[in-house]
Amino acid sequence: MEIVRRAFEEFSRGGWEPLFGTFWAPEIVWDMSPAGIAGLGVYHGHDELRSFFEDWFGTFPFEEWEQELDEVIDCGERVVALTRQRGHGLASGAVRRGA
């Protein structure tokens, strides 16, 4: 669980690329499906996850964006991280708050 916390801190400081090979194992599974955003799914391994980040942040719709780690839950062989995100829309200026 501490590794997950440290990975979120590192992500907040330096983005996602430094996490490959340090925090994220080659067999990582990143599940974005609970977000309920069309087009997001489950990403397996470094290549799929890297492609997701390149696509997502390449067309990122927010001028300002931050993510806060609310809770890390130990589920045995899995760890669940609950986050809260906030941002301002790039084109609209609309405020977005989500969990």
C-alpha positions, 0 to 999 in steps of 0.5 A: 500500500505504501508503494501505491501512495508513493507512486501517486506522490511521484505522479503528482510531481513528475507525471507518469513516465518516471513510474514505468520501471520503478513503481509499475510492474510490467504486468500492471492492470490499470482499470479506468472503466469505473470512471464512466467516461466513454472510451476508457477501459482496462489497460494491461502492461506498460505498452497499453498504459503508456498508449493510454496516457499519451492519448489521454494527455495528448487530448487532455480537455483541462487547462488546470487539473489536479489529483488527490489520493483519498484512500488506499485499500488493501484487498489482499492480492490487489490494492484499490486507490480512491482519488479525487480530481479537479480541473478547469475545462480548456475550452469552456472554463467549466469546473470539473470535480470528480471522484 
